[in-house]
Amino acid sequence: MEKEVLIPENHTATEFLRGQASRIFESVAEKDNVVMVNKNSKPQNVIISYERYCRLKENGADI
């Protein structure tokens, strides 16, 4: 059985400054997406749903 490869969505820090944060957070929560936030074209942060966070912690992830 092969593992599913997860490709995160990419968003810029500017999108958050321009009022898109609510829409992005809602999408992450509803669709269990992973979002990588880039600043100056470099990855800065990763946003995951609380449910995904709990699953990772349950499976022993050090996060």
N, C-alpha and C positions, 0 to 999 in steps of 0.2 A: 504494500500500500504506500503510494507516494504522498509526501507532504505537499500541501498547497503552498505555492509561492505567493507571498503577499507583496504587492507593489503599492507603496504608499502614494497618496495624493501629494502633490507639491503645491504649496502656497507661499506667498511672500509676506514678510512682516508688514509691508505696506498695506496689504489687504486688510489686516487687522486694524491698522490705523485709520482706514477709510470706512470703517463701520461694517465690515463683513464678518467679524468674529462670531456674532450670533448665528449666522447662517452656517458657518463652518463647524461650530460646536454642535449645532443641531444635527448636521449630517453625520458627524462622528458618532454621536450618541445613537441615532436612529439606525444607521447602516453598519455600525461597528467598524467604521473605516479607520485607517491610520493616516495621519497627516504629518508631513515633514514641513517645517517652517524654515524658509531660507531668508537670510539677511545678507545683502551684498553678494548674492549668488552662492552663498555657502550655507550648508545645513546648520541650524542653530538649535532647534527644538523638535520634539516629536510629540504629537497629541494623539492619545488613544482614549477609548471610552473607559468608563469606570468598570464595566463588565469585563473588558479585555484585561484591564489591570488586575482585577481579582483573579481571572483565570491564570495569568502569568505568575502571580504570587503563589497561587495554589500549586502550580507546577514547579515551584522552586526558583523562579527567576529572581535575581538579585536586583530589584528595582525599588 
